[in-house]
Amino acid sequence: MKRNVLLLCLLLAPFAVAAPPDLPQKPALDSINAGDLMKHIKVLASDEFEGRAPGSRGEELSVNYISEQFKSIGLKPGNPNGTYTQEVPLAGIITKPTARLEVNGRQMDLKFPEDYVASSARLQDSISVENSEVVFVGYGVVAPEFGWDDYKGVDVKGKTILMLINDPALPSSSDAAQLDQKMFRGRAMTYYGRWTYKYEIAAEKGAAAAVIIHETEPAAYPYSVVQSSWSKENFEIDAANKNMDQVGVRSWVTLDVAKKLMAESGQDFDALKKAALSKDFKPVSLGANATFQLKQTIRSFKSHNVVGRIEGRDPKLKDEWILYTAHWDHLGKNPDVSGDNIFNGALDNASGVAAILELGEAHMKLPTATKRSVLIMATTAEEAGLLGAKYYAENPLYPLARTVADINIDGTSVWGKTRDIEDVSDGNSDLDDLLGEAAKRQGRVLVPNSKPERGSFYRADQFEFSKFGVPSLYTGRGKDFPDKPPGFGQQKMEEYVANIYHQPSDEIDPGWDLSGAAQDVQLLFEVGYQVANADKWPEWKPGNEFKAKRDQMLGKARP
């Protein structure tokens, strides 16, 4: 009889149904709910927390609150030294700039911050750039893999370089209405389009000052965001060299200022912008000189990443890590703003911190811990350039070579449930596949990045881990609301970017519905749970820009 049963099993084996995926049990999933998310957001986004600026009373309150929540839900201290924090050496910099341009003997005085902003990463009290030749360098990009060099060997050392934001939007040779997918990923912004890259290449080239021309569409935000972000106290990592390897002056100017400067120089902005779309473009000296004077007040202090740990149950795998991240900081208070001057950051990113607190609690509700260990981290100074994540990636508490994945949350859905969820990671790794499968189980659909030209993947904390090769996942909010009219989601997002993002108006709205946020966080919990229990690590897809770094880090010992 046993032999017959065995034979029958062998015959049926090819037709056996695949085993269902390993999923977290319902009580753990159900612990992630809208009410708890709102509870945390109300605290973190309250006026009492003063906009959560690093190095402020708001930081102290935020770090204490998050640490206490980690402790109350049962997370162990994430730092091996027995604390819930990792110190991040930062410097706060308040810059009072003056600037002028001279063109053909005529002076253009610039008003701060209406016409321009200017600051420096260098930790110096005073920075001066006198009568520096202004050179337009197109997009300011050097990309050997695309055969692209906007500098063409022109020496810009000691000069002021003026450049366009984003990367070259090159039309396809077969269809002028489309962009060339083989050059700078078509519509999708590459890192070459980010302002951080443009200042980095300026320093590499020895420029005295680097000025970016603001345009709302390619920048992905209005000039008001530049004003609010760059005219307050800014932050940098307090490095041993005091950041003297950075470009001396970092600046943005409005499009109107750039057009006026070029017209005074006998140039046409639109013509130069068009010329910059060619590989043959060469830098253009505008016959103008720039002068910047920066007076800086600098304070050094210790900021903090907040870290909680859940130990894995598998003796062989517990020294491997799945990482959930969200930044706790926002823009603080700005005394120069009349009326409400607290930048509460309710959506950005009190909602993300609430999400990782819910993720930590959900893991603690599991009947048994996952095989791998879990790290929940709220990072500092994301708004200043991903500094908390950058510092952790350069000084990890647990080796990045044993960090399996990072799942980052920067803002949640606050207008209800959606049929879709947006994949800002754009299919970069196996994590995106897991997310799509989880969305199907919810009866939803994973949609690609709707605004790849905004370069959102490079603007959030997961990018710092990606640069070191750690596969990362970053989602956006869905826009297809089953109970709302067509276009509702897109309208809400456009209103948010135009009127709320990085403004004091980013507060809790009585009309918020966090049921969609809870649904999205449950998806991310499923993904993290599966990765923490899987037999193999997630990998970058072939051709991804971060894959080589991961392969190099892990070598042939990769699981």
DRENDOVO-793089 format. One record per residue (C-alpha): residue in three letters; x, y, z; residue number from 0. Coordinates in steps of 0.25 Angstrom, whole numbers. Example, Ala and Ser with C-alpha at 12.3 -4.5 7.8 and 13.67 -1.06 7.14 Angstrom:
// DRENDOVO-793089
{'Ala'; {49; -18; 31}; 0}
{'Ser'; {55; -4; 29}; 1}
END
This chain:
// DRENDOVO-793089
{'Met'; {0; 0; 0}; 0}
{'Lys'; {11; 10; 4}; 1}
{'Arg'; {18; 7; -9}; 2}
{'Asn'; {5; 10; -17}; 3}
{'Val'; {4; 23; -10}; 4}
{'Leu'; {18; 27; -12}; 5}
{'Leu'; {16; 24; -27}; 6}
{'Leu'; {4; 32; -28}; 7}
{'Cys'; {11; 44; -21}; 8}
{'Leu'; {22; 43; -32}; 9}
{'Leu'; {13; 42; -43}; 10}
{'Leu'; {5; 55; -38}; 11}
{'Ala'; {18; 63; -34}; 12}
{'Pro'; {19; 70; -48}; 13}
{'Phe'; {5; 75; -46}; 14}
{'Ala'; {6; 79; -31}; 15}
{'Val'; {1; 93; -28}; 16}
{'Ala'; {13; 102; -24}; 17}
{'Ala'; {14; 105; -9}; 18}
{'Pro'; {8; 118; -4}; 19}
{'Pro'; {17; 129; -1}; 20}
{'Asp'; {22; 131; 14}; 21}
{'Leu'; {13; 142; 19}; 22}
{'Pro'; {12; 148; 33}; 23}
{'Gln'; {0; 144; 41}; 24}
{'Lys'; {-13; 153; 41}; 25}
{'Pro'; {-11; 158; 55}; 26}
{'Ala'; {2; 164; 52}; 27}
{'Leu'; {-4; 170; 39}; 28}
{'Asp'; {-16; 175; 46}; 29}
{'Ser'; {-7; 182; 57}; 30}
{'Ile'; {-4; 192; 46}; 31}
{'Asn'; {-16; 202; 46}; 32}
{'Ala'; {-20; 216; 43}; 33}
{'Gly'; {-23; 220; 57}; 34}
{'Asp'; {-9; 216; 62}; 35}
{'Leu'; {-2; 224; 50}; 36}
{'Met'; {-10; 236; 53}; 37}
{'Lys'; {-7; 235; 68}; 38}
{'His'; {8; 236; 65}; 39}
{'Ile'; {7; 247; 54}; 40}
{'Lys'; {-1; 256; 64}; 41}
{'Val'; {10; 256; 73}; 42}
{'Leu'; {22; 257; 64}; 43}
{'Ala'; {15; 268; 55}; 44}
{'Ser'; {10; 276; 67}; 45}
{'Asp'; {15; 290; 69}; 46}
{'Glu'; {21; 285; 82}; 47}
{'Phe'; {32; 278; 74}; 48}
{'Glu'; {35; 291; 66}; 49}
{'Gly'; {37; 285; 53}; 50}
{'Arg'; {47; 275; 57}; 51}
{'Ala'; {60; 282; 53}; 52}
{'Pro'; {73; 275; 56}; 53}
{'Gly'; {80; 280; 68}; 54}
{'Ser'; {68; 287; 73}; 55}
{'Arg'; {58; 284; 85}; 56}
{'Gly'; {50; 278; 74}; 57}
{'Glu'; {61; 267; 72}; 58}
{'Glu'; {61; 265; 87}; 59}
{'Leu'; {46; 262; 87}; 60}
{'Ser'; {46; 254; 74}; 61}
{'Val'; {58; 245; 78}; 62}
{'Asn'; {52; 243; 92}; 63}
{'Tyr'; {38; 240; 87}; 64}
{'Ile'; {43; 230; 76}; 65}
{'Ser'; {53; 223; 86}; 66}
{'Glu'; {41; 222; 96}; 67}
{'Gln'; {32; 216; 86}; 68}
{'Phe'; {43; 206; 81}; 69}
{'Lys'; {45; 202; 96}; 70}
{'Ser'; {30; 201; 99}; 71}
{'Ile'; {27; 191; 87}; 72}
{'Gly'; {38; 183; 91}; 73}
{'Leu'; {50; 186; 81}; 74}
{'Lys'; {64; 184; 87}; 75}
{'Pro'; {74; 196; 86}; 76}
{'Gly'; {79; 196; 72}; 77}
{'Asn'; {93; 201; 75}; 78}
{'Pro'; {102; 190; 80}; 79}
{'Asn'; {106; 200; 91}; 80}
{'Gly'; {93; 197; 98}; 81}
{'Thr'; {86; 210; 94}; 82}
{'Tyr'; {75; 214; 84}; 83}
{'Thr'; {83; 224; 77}; 84}
{'Gln'; {95; 226; 67}; 85}
{'Glu'; {102; 239; 69}; 86}
{'Val'; {103; 247; 56}; 87}
{'Pro'; {113; 259; 56}; 88}
{'Leu'; {106; 271; 50}; 89}
{'Ala'; {109; 285; 48}; 90}
{'Gly'; {97; 295; 47}; 91}
{'Ile'; {100; 307; 37}; 92}
{'Ile'; {93; 320; 36}; 93}
{'Thr'; {97; 327; 24}; 94}
{'Lys'; {95; 342; 21}; 95}
{'Pro'; {99; 344; 7}; 96}
{'Thr'; {101; 356; -2}; 97}
{'Ala'; {103; 354; -17}; 98}
{'Arg'; {105; 363; -30}; 99}
{'Leu'; {107; 361; -44}; 100}
{'Glu'; {115; 370; -54}; 101}
{'Val'; {112; 369; -68}; 102}
{'Asn'; {118; 379; -78}; 103}
{'Gly'; {121; 389; -68}; 104}
{'Arg'; {107; 388; -62}; 105}
{'Gln'; {104; 383; -49}; 106}
{'Met'; {92; 373; -45}; 107}
{'Asp'; {89; 373; -30}; 108}
{'Leu'; {82; 361; -26}; 109}
{'Lys'; {72; 360; -15}; 110}
{'Phe'; {73; 349; -5}; 111}
{'Pro'; {65; 340; -5}; 112}
{'Glu'; {55; 345; -16}; 113}
{'Asp'; {65; 345; -27}; 114}
{'Tyr'; {75; 334; -22}; 115}
{'Val'; {80; 326; -10}; 116}
{'Ala'; {94; 323; -6}; 117}
{'Ser'; {101; 315; 4}; 118}
{'Ser'; {113; 306; 6}; 119}
{'Ala'; {116; 292; 12}; 120}
{'Arg'; {130; 298; 17}; 121}
{'Leu'; {130; 300; 31}; 122}
{'Gln'; {136; 314; 31}; 123}
{'Asp'; {131; 327; 37}; 124}
{'Ser'; {134; 335; 24}; 125}
{'Ile'; {135; 331; 9}; 126}
{'Ser'; {138; 341; -2}; 127}
{'Val'; {138; 340; -17}; 128}
{'Glu'; {142; 352; -24}; 129}
{'Asn'; {140; 356; -38}; 130}
{'Ser'; {139; 341; -43}; 131}
{'Glu'; {137; 339; -58}; 132}
{'Val'; {123; 333; -60}; 133}
{'Val'; {123; 321; -70}; 134}
{'Phe'; {111; 314; -75}; 135}
{'Val'; {113; 299; -75}; 136}
{'Gly'; {100; 294; -80}; 137}
{'Tyr'; {96; 283; -70}; 138}
{'Gly'; {109; 282; -64}; 139}
{'Val'; {110; 267; -66}; 140}
{'Val'; {122; 257; -68}; 141}
{'Ala'; {116; 244; -72}; 142}
{'Pro'; {126; 235; -79}; 143}
{'Glu'; {116; 223; -80}; 144}
{'Phe'; {108; 232; -89}; 145}
{'Gly'; {120; 239; -96}; 146}
{'Trp'; {116; 252; -90}; 147}
{'Asp'; {125; 263; -85}; 148}
{'Asp'; {119; 277; -83}; 149}
{'Tyr'; {133; 283; -79}; 150}
{'Lys'; {141; 278; -92}; 151}
{'Gly'; {154; 281; -84}; 152}
{'Val'; {151; 295; -81}; 153}
{'Asp'; {158; 300; -68}; 154}
{'Val'; {147; 305; -59}; 155}
{'Lys'; {156; 306; -47}; 156}
{'Gly'; {153; 318; -39}; 157}
{'Lys'; {141; 321; -48}; 158}
{'Thr'; {126; 322; -45}; 159}
{'Ile'; {119; 311; -53}; 160}
{'Leu'; {105; 313; -57}; 161}
{'Met'; {97; 301; -60}; 162}
{'Leu'; {83; 295; -63}; 163}
{'Ile'; {76; 286; -54}; 164}
{'Asn'; {72; 271; -57}; 165}
{'Asp'; {80; 264; -68}; 166}
{'Pro'; {79; 266; -83}; 167}
{'Ala'; {65; 262; -89}; 168}
{'Leu'; {70; 257; -102}; 169}
{'Pro'; {59; 254; -113}; 170}
{'Ser'; {59; 240; -119}; 171}
{'Ser'; {65; 239; -133}; 172}
{'Ser'; {53; 231; -138}; 173}
{'Asp'; {42; 239; -131}; 174}
{'Ala'; {45; 254; -127}; 175}
{'Ala'; {32; 254; -118}; 176}
{'Gln'; {39; 243; -109}; 177}
{'Leu'; {52; 243; -102}; 178}
{'Asp'; {64; 235; -105}; 179}
{'Gln'; {64; 223; -95}; 180}
{'Lys'; {78; 220; -97}; 181}
{'Met'; {83; 234; -92}; 182}
{'Phe'; {81; 237; -78}; 183}
{'Arg'; {69; 227; -77}; 184}
{'Gly'; {60; 236; -85}; 185}
{'Arg'; {49; 243; -76}; 186}
{'Ala'; {55; 237; -64}; 187}
{'Met'; {65; 246; -56}; 188}
{'Thr'; {78; 240; -54}; 189}
{'Tyr'; {87; 244; -42}; 190}
{'Tyr'; {94; 253; -52}; 191}
{'Gly'; {82; 262; -51}; 192}
{'Arg'; {82; 264; -36}; 193}
{'Trp'; {87; 277; -30}; 194}
{'Thr'; {96; 269; -21}; 195}
{'Tyr'; {103; 263; -33}; 196}
{'Lys'; {104; 277; -39}; 197}
{'Tyr'; {111; 283; -27}; 198}
{'Glu'; {120; 270; -26}; 199}
{'Ile'; {125; 271; -40}; 200}
{'Ala'; {127; 286; -38}; 201}
{'Ala'; {136; 283; -26}; 202}
{'Glu'; {144; 273; -34}; 203}
{'Lys'; {146; 283; -45}; 204}
{'Gly'; {151; 293; -35}; 205}
{'Ala'; {140; 303; -38}; 206}
{'Ala'; {139; 315; -28}; 207}
{'Ala'; {124; 315; -28}; 208}
{'Ala'; {113; 307; -35}; 209}
{'Val'; {100; 313; -38}; 210}
{'Ile'; {88; 304; -43}; 211}
{'Ile'; {77; 311; -51}; 212}
{'His'; {63; 307; -45}; 213}
{'Glu'; {52; 303; -54}; 214}
{'Thr'; {40; 297; -47}; 215}
{'Glu'; {37; 286; -57}; 216}
{'Pro'; {51; 279; -58}; 217}
{'Ala'; {54; 282; -43}; 218}
{'Ala'; {40; 276; -39}; 219}
{'Tyr'; {37; 287; -29}; 220}
{'Pro'; {34; 302; -29}; 221}
{'Tyr'; {45; 312; -25}; 222}
{'Ser'; {37; 314; -12}; 223}
{'Val'; {43; 300; -8}; 224}
{'Val'; {57; 305; -11}; 225}
{'Gln'; {55; 318; -3}; 226}
{'Ser'; {49; 310; 9}; 227}
{'Ser'; {60; 299; 9}; 228}
{'Trp'; {72; 308; 6}; 229}
{'Ser'; {69; 321; 14}; 230}
{'Lys'; {68; 315; 27}; 231}
{'Glu'; {79; 308; 36}; 232}
{'Asn'; {85; 297; 28}; 233}
{'Phe'; {93; 285; 32}; 234}
{'Glu'; {105; 277; 28}; 235}
{'Ile'; {113; 265; 34}; 236}
{'Asp'; {124; 271; 43}; 237}
{'Ala'; {135; 264; 36}; 238}
{'Ala'; {150; 265; 40}; 239}
{'Asn'; {154; 273; 28}; 240}
{'Lys'; {142; 283; 31}; 241}
{'Asn'; {137; 280; 17}; 242}
{'Met'; {148; 288; 10}; 243}
{'Asp'; {147; 278; -2}; 244}
{'Gln'; {134; 284; -5}; 245}
{'Val'; {131; 295; -15}; 246}
{'Gly'; {132; 308; -8}; 247}
{'Val'; {119; 314; -11}; 248}
{'Arg'; {106; 306; -15}; 249}
{'Ser'; {95; 315; -21}; 250}
{'Trp'; {82; 315; -28}; 251}
{'Val'; {76; 326; -37}; 252}
{'Thr'; {62; 328; -42}; 253}
{'Leu'; {60; 326; -57}; 254}
{'Asp'; {57; 341; -58}; 255}
{'Val'; {71; 345; -53}; 256}
{'Ala'; {77; 335; -62}; 257}
{'Lys'; {70; 340; -74}; 258}
{'Lys'; {73; 354; -71}; 259}
{'Leu'; {88; 351; -69}; 260}
{'Met'; {89; 344; -82}; 261}
{'Ala'; {82; 355; -89}; 262}
{'Glu'; {91; 365; -83}; 263}
{'Ser'; {102; 356; -88}; 264}
{'Gly'; {97; 356; -102}; 265}
{'Gln'; {92; 342; -101}; 266}
{'Asp'; {79; 336; -102}; 267}
{'Phe'; {75; 326; -91}; 268}
{'Asp'; {66; 317; -100}; 269}
{'Ala'; {77; 316; -110}; 270}
{'Leu'; {87; 312; -100}; 271}
{'Lys'; {78; 302; -94}; 272}
{'Lys'; {75; 296; -107}; 273}
{'Ala'; {90; 296; -110}; 274}
{'Ala'; {93; 289; -97}; 275}
{'Leu'; {85; 277; -102}; 276}
{'Ser'; {96; 273; -112}; 277}
{'Lys'; {109; 265; -109}; 278}
{'Asp'; {116; 275; -116}; 279}
{'Phe'; {112; 286; -106}; 280}
{'Lys'; {124; 294; -101}; 281}
{'Pro'; {124; 303; -89}; 282}
{'Val'; {121; 318; -92}; 283}
{'Ser'; {127; 329; -84}; 284}
{'Leu'; {117; 340; -82}; 285}
{'Gly'; {126; 352; -81}; 286}
{'Ala'; {121; 354; -67}; 287}
{'Asn'; {127; 353; -53}; 288}
{'Ala'; {121; 348; -40}; 289}
{'Thr'; {124; 353; -26}; 290}
{'Phe'; {118; 345; -14}; 291}
{'Gln'; {121; 349; 1}; 292}
{'Leu'; {116; 338; 11}; 293}
{'Lys'; {116; 341; 26}; 294}
{'Gln'; {113; 328; 33}; 295}
{'Thr'; {109; 325; 47}; 296}
{'Ile'; {113; 311; 50}; 297}
{'Arg'; {110; 302; 62}; 298}
{'Ser'; {115; 288; 64}; 299}
{'Phe'; {106; 277; 71}; 300}
{'Lys'; {103; 263; 72}; 301}
{'Ser'; {90; 259; 65}; 302}
{'His'; {84; 245; 65}; 303}
{'Asn'; {79; 233; 57}; 304}
{'Val'; {69; 225; 65}; 305}
{'Val'; {71; 210; 64}; 306}
{'Gly'; {63; 199; 69}; 307}
{'Arg'; {66; 184; 67}; 308}
{'Ile'; {58; 171; 66}; 309}
{'Glu'; {67; 159; 67}; 310}
{'Gly'; {65; 148; 57}; 311}
{'Arg'; {62; 133; 62}; 312}
{'Asp'; {71; 126; 52}; 313}
{'Pro'; {85; 124; 58}; 314}
{'Lys'; {91; 124; 44}; 315}
{'Leu'; {84; 136; 39}; 316}
{'Lys'; {82; 145; 51}; 317}
{'Asp'; {94; 153; 47}; 318}
{'Glu'; {88; 157; 34}; 319}
{'Trp'; {79; 169; 34}; 320}
{'Ile'; {66; 175; 28}; 321}
{'Leu'; {66; 190; 30}; 322}
{'Tyr'; {53; 199; 30}; 323}
{'Thr'; {56; 214; 30}; 324}
{'Ala'; {49; 227; 30}; 325}
{'His'; {54; 241; 34}; 326}
{'Trp'; {49; 248; 46}; 327}
{'Asp'; {54; 262; 43}; 328}
{'His'; {48; 273; 36}; 329}
{'Leu'; {51; 288; 34}; 330}
{'Gly'; {48; 293; 48}; 331}
{'Lys'; {44; 308; 50}; 332}
{'Asn'; {48; 320; 42}; 333}
{'Pro'; {47; 333; 49}; 334}
{'Asp'; {47; 341; 36}; 335}
{'Val'; {34; 335; 32}; 336}
{'Ser'; {22; 343; 36}; 337}
{'Gly'; {10; 337; 43}; 338}
{'Asp'; {11; 322; 45}; 339}
{'Asn'; {26; 319; 44}; 340}
{'Ile'; {26; 304; 49}; 341}
{'Phe'; {29; 294; 38}; 342}
{'Asn'; {22; 283; 44}; 343}
{'Gly'; {25; 272; 34}; 344}
{'Ala'; {12; 264; 36}; 345}
{'Leu'; {13; 256; 23}; 346}
{'Asp'; {28; 259; 21}; 347}
{'Asn'; {31; 251; 29}; 348}
{'Ala'; {24; 249; 42}; 349}
{'Ser'; {15; 239; 34}; 350}
{'Gly'; {27; 231; 30}; 351}
{'Val'; {32; 230; 45}; 352}
{'Ala'; {18; 226; 49}; 353}
{'Ala'; {19; 215; 38}; 354}
{'Ile'; {32; 209; 43}; 355}
{'Leu'; {27; 209; 57}; 356}
{'Glu'; {15; 201; 53}; 357}
{'Leu'; {25; 192; 45}; 358}
{'Gly'; {33; 190; 58}; 359}
{'Glu'; {20; 187; 66}; 360}
{'Ala'; {15; 177; 55}; 361}
{'His'; {28; 169; 55}; 362}
{'Met'; {27; 168; 70}; 363}
{'Lys'; {13; 163; 68}; 364}
{'Leu'; {18; 151; 60}; 365}
{'Pro'; {17; 138; 68}; 366}
{'Thr'; {32; 135; 65}; 367}
{'Ala'; {42; 145; 60}; 368}
{'Thr'; {47; 145; 46}; 369}
{'Lys'; {60; 137; 42}; 370}
{'Arg'; {68; 149; 40}; 371}
{'Ser'; {69; 161; 49}; 372}
{'Val'; {61; 174; 47}; 373}
{'Leu'; {66; 188; 49}; 374}
{'Ile'; {56; 199; 50}; 375}
{'Met'; {63; 213; 48}; 376}
{'Ala'; {58; 227; 48}; 377}
{'Thr'; {69; 236; 42}; 378}
{'Thr'; {73; 250; 44}; 379}
{'Ala'; {76; 262; 34}; 380}
{'Glu'; {70; 255; 22}; 381}
{'Glu'; {64; 269; 18}; 382}
{'Ala'; {79; 274; 18}; 383}
{'Gly'; {84; 264; 8}; 384}
{'Leu'; {81; 250; 14}; 385}
{'Leu'; {92; 252; 24}; 386}
{'Gly'; {87; 243; 35}; 387}
{'Ala'; {86; 231; 25}; 388}
{'Lys'; {99; 235; 18}; 389}
{'Tyr'; {106; 235; 32}; 390}
{'Tyr'; {100; 221; 35}; 391}
{'Ala'; {104; 216; 22}; 392}
{'Glu'; {118; 221; 24}; 393}
{'Asn'; {119; 216; 39}; 394}
{'Pro'; {109; 205; 39}; 395}
{'Leu'; {105; 199; 53}; 396}
{'Tyr'; {104; 185; 46}; 397}
{'Pro'; {112; 182; 33}; 398}
{'Leu'; {105; 186; 20}; 399}
{'Ala'; {111; 173; 14}; 400}
{'Arg'; {101; 166; 23}; 401}
{'Thr'; {90; 176; 21}; 402}
{'Val'; {80; 169; 12}; 403}
{'Ala'; {71; 180; 8}; 404}
{'Asp'; {66; 194; 12}; 405}
{'Ile'; {51; 198; 11}; 406}
{'Asn'; {50; 213; 12}; 407}
{'Ile'; {37; 221; 15}; 408}
{'Asp'; {36; 236; 12}; 409}
{'Gly'; {22; 240; 13}; 410}
{'Thr'; {9; 232; 13}; 411}
{'Ser'; {-4; 232; 6}; 412}
{'Val'; {-13; 241; 14}; 413}
{'Trp'; {-26; 242; 5}; 414}
{'Gly'; {-31; 228; 6}; 415}
{'Lys'; {-29; 214; 0}; 416}
{'Thr'; {-25; 213; -15}; 417}
{'Arg'; {-25; 202; -25}; 418}
{'Asp'; {-11; 204; -28}; 419}
{'Ile'; {3; 207; -22}; 420}
{'Glu'; {14; 214; -29}; 421}
{'Asp'; {28; 207; -30}; 422}
{'Val'; {38; 219; -29}; 423}
{'Ser'; {49; 209; -29}; 424}
{'Asp'; {44; 206; -43}; 425}
{'Gly'; {47; 191; -44}; 426}
{'Asn'; {61; 192; -39}; 427}
{'Ser'; {62; 179; -31}; 428}
{'Asp'; {55; 167; -27}; 429}
{'Leu'; {49; 175; -16}; 430}
{'Asp'; {40; 181; -26}; 431}
{'Asp'; {35; 168; -31}; 432}
{'Leu'; {31; 164; -17}; 433}
{'Leu'; {24; 177; -15}; 434}
{'Gly'; {16; 174; -28}; 435}
{'Glu'; {12; 161; -23}; 436}
{'Ala'; {8; 166; -9}; 437}
{'Ala'; {-1; 177; -17}; 438}
{'Lys'; {-8; 166; -25}; 439}
{'Arg'; {-12; 159; -12}; 440}
{'Gln'; {-18; 172; -7}; 441}
{'Gly'; {-26; 172; -21}; 442}
{'Arg'; {-17; 184; -25}; 443}
{'Val'; {-7; 187; -36}; 444}
{'Leu'; {7; 192; -35}; 445}
{'Val'; {9; 204; -45}; 446}
{'Pro'; {23; 209; -50}; 447}
{'Asn'; {28; 222; -45}; 448}
{'Ser'; {19; 233; -51}; 449}
{'Lys'; {29; 244; -51}; 450}
{'Pro'; {43; 238; -53}; 451}
{'Glu'; {48; 251; -58}; 452}
{'Arg'; {47; 256; -44}; 453}
{'Gly'; {58; 247; -39}; 454}
{'Ser'; {51; 243; -26}; 455}
{'Phe'; {59; 231; -24}; 456}
{'Tyr'; {71; 239; -22}; 457}
{'Arg'; {64; 249; -13}; 458}
{'Ala'; {61; 240; -1}; 459}
{'Asp'; {69; 232; 9}; 460}
{'Gln'; {70; 218; 2}; 461}
{'Phe'; {79; 225; -8}; 462}
{'Glu'; {90; 225; 2}; 463}
{'Phe'; {89; 210; 4}; 464}
{'Ser'; {88; 207; -11}; 465}
{'Lys'; {101; 215; -14}; 466}
{'Phe'; {107; 204; -5}; 467}
{'Gly'; {100; 193; -13}; 468}
{'Val'; {89; 190; -3}; 469}
{'Pro'; {76; 186; -11}; 470}
{'Ser'; {66; 197; -7}; 471}
{'Leu'; {51; 199; -8}; 472}
{'Tyr'; {44; 212; -9}; 473}
{'Thr'; {29; 214; -12}; 474}
{'Gly'; {20; 226; -15}; 475}
{'Arg'; {5; 228; -12}; 476}
{'Gly'; {-5; 222; -21}; 477}
{'Lys'; {-14; 231; -29}; 478}
{'Asp'; {-26; 223; -33}; 479}
{'Phe'; {-36; 224; -22}; 480}
{'Pro'; {-49; 215; -24}; 481}
{'Asp'; {-58; 225; -17}; 482}
{'Lys'; {-53; 238; -23}; 483}
{'Pro'; {-55; 244; -37}; 484}
{'Pro'; {-44; 242; -48}; 485}
{'Gly'; {-32; 251; -46}; 486}
{'Phe'; {-34; 253; -31}; 487}
{'Gly'; {-21; 246; -27}; 488}
{'Gln'; {-13; 254; -38}; 489}
{'Gln'; {-20; 267; -33}; 490}
{'Lys'; {-16; 264; -19}; 491}
{'Met'; {-2; 261; -22}; 492}
{'Glu'; {0; 274; -30}; 493}
{'Glu'; {-7; 282; -19}; 494}
{'Tyr'; {3; 276; -9}; 495}
{'Val'; {15; 279; -17}; 496}
{'Ala'; {11; 293; -21}; 497}
{'Asn'; {5; 298; -7}; 498}
{'Ile'; {9; 289; 4}; 499}
{'Tyr'; {22; 282; 2}; 500}
{'His'; {33; 288; 11}; 501}
{'Gln'; {23; 299; 15}; 502}
{'Pro'; {17; 302; 29}; 503}
{'Ser'; {4; 297; 23}; 504}
{'Asp'; {9; 282; 24}; 505}
{'Glu'; {0; 280; 36}; 506}
{'Ile'; {-10; 269; 39}; 507}
{'Asp'; {-23; 272; 31}; 508}
{'Pro'; {-36; 268; 37}; 509}
{'Gly'; {-40; 262; 23}; 510}
{'Trp'; {-29; 252; 24}; 511}
{'Asp'; {-32; 237; 23}; 512}
{'Leu'; {-21; 228; 27}; 513}
{'Ser'; {-27; 215; 23}; 514}
{'Gly'; {-19; 215; 10}; 515}
{'Ala'; {-6; 218; 18}; 516}
{'Ala'; {-9; 205; 27}; 517}
{'Gln'; {-11; 197; 14}; 518}
{'Asp'; {2; 202; 8}; 519}
{'Val'; {10; 199; 21}; 520}
{'Gln'; {4; 185; 21}; 521}
{'Leu'; {9; 183; 7}; 522}
{'Leu'; {23; 187; 12}; 523}
{'Phe'; {22; 178; 24}; 524}
{'Glu'; {19; 166; 15}; 525}
{'Val'; {31; 169; 7}; 526}
{'Gly'; {40; 171; 19}; 527}
{'Tyr'; {35; 158; 25}; 528}
{'Gln'; {38; 150; 13}; 529}
{'Val'; {52; 156; 11}; 530}
{'Ala'; {55; 153; 26}; 531}
{'Asn'; {51; 138; 24}; 532}
{'Ala'; {55; 136; 9}; 533}
{'Asp'; {66; 125; 5}; 534}
{'Lys'; {73; 135; -4}; 535}
{'Trp'; {76; 150; -3}; 536}
{'Pro'; {69; 160; -13}; 537}
{'Glu'; {78; 165; -24}; 538}
{'Trp'; {78; 177; -33}; 539}
{'Lys'; {73; 174; -47}; 540}
{'Pro'; {84; 173; -58}; 541}
{'Gly'; {88; 186; -63}; 542}
{'Asn'; {85; 194; -51}; 543}
{'Glu'; {95; 204; -47}; 544}
{'Phe'; {96; 199; -33}; 545}
{'Lys'; {98; 184; -36}; 546}
{'Ala'; {113; 185; -39}; 547}
{'Lys'; {115; 191; -25}; 548}
{'Arg'; {107; 180; -18}; 549}
{'Asp'; {114; 169; -26}; 550}
{'Gln'; {128; 175; -22}; 551}
{'Met'; {124; 176; -8}; 552}
{'Leu'; {119; 162; -7}; 553}
{'Gly'; {129; 155; -17}; 554}
{'Lys'; {127; 140; -19}; 555}
{'Ala'; {122; 138; -5}; 556}
{'Arg'; {108; 144; -8}; 557}
{'Pro'; {97; 136; -3}; 558}
END
